[in-house]
Amino acid sequence: MFGGKHTGPAFAALARALALLAHQPGGVTFAGLHWCVGSGHHGTREQAPCAAELARERATRR
């Protein structure tokens, strides 16, 4: 993770996976962060923040 000969390709693969998952309805939460395409989410009529982000915020307030 912090160096070595495969760090670049590993980071690129992770970034690509998050980008692809962010286009799914509701996005994806990974490492405590929510990744989504934003306002007018792709494939939904939801505005930002999306229902998944609101649910995550409610859960962390408890």
Contacts in CASP RR format, 6 or more apart in sequence:
PFRMAT RR
TARGET T0000
AUTHOR 0000-0000-0000
METHOD contacts of the structure
MODEL  1
MFGGKHTGPAFAALARALALLAHQPGGVTFAGLHWCVGSGHHGTREQAPC
AAELARERATRR
1 7 0 8 1.000
1 10 0 8 1.000
18 28 0 8 1.000
18 30 0 8 1.000
18 35 0 8 1.000
19 35 0 8 1.000
21 27 0 8 1.000
21 28 0 8 1.000
21 30 0 8 1.000
21 35 0 8 1.000
22 28 0 8 1.000
22 35 0 8 1.000
22 36 0 8 1.000
22 37 0 8 1.000
23 37 0 8 1.000
23 42 0 8 1.000
25 41 0 8 1.000
25 42 0 8 1.000
25 43 0 8 1.000
25 44 0 8 1.000
26 36 0 8 1.000
26 41 0 8 1.000
26 44 0 8 1.000
26 46 0 8 1.000
26 50 0 8 1.000
26 51 0 8 1.000
26 52 0 8 1.000
27 34 0 8 1.000
27 35 0 8 1.000
27 36 0 8 1.000
27 37 0 8 1.000
27 41 0 8 1.000
27 50 0 8 1.000
27 52 0 8 1.000
28 34 0 8 1.000
28 35 0 8 1.000
28 36 0 8 1.000
29 35 0 8 1.000
29 52 0 8 1.000
29 56 0 8 1.000
34 49 0 8 1.000
34 50 0 8 1.000
34 52 0 8 1.000
34 53 0 8 1.000
34 56 0 8 1.000
36 48 0 8 1.000
36 50 0 8 1.000
36 52 0 8 1.000
36 53 0 8 1.000
38 48 0 8 1.000
38 50 0 8 1.000
39 47 0 8 1.000
39 48 0 8 1.000
40 46 0 8 1.000
40 47 0 8 1.000
40 48 0 8 1.000
41 47 0 8 1.000
41 48 0 8 1.000
41 50 0 8 1.000
44 50 0 8 1.000
49 57 0 8 1.000
END
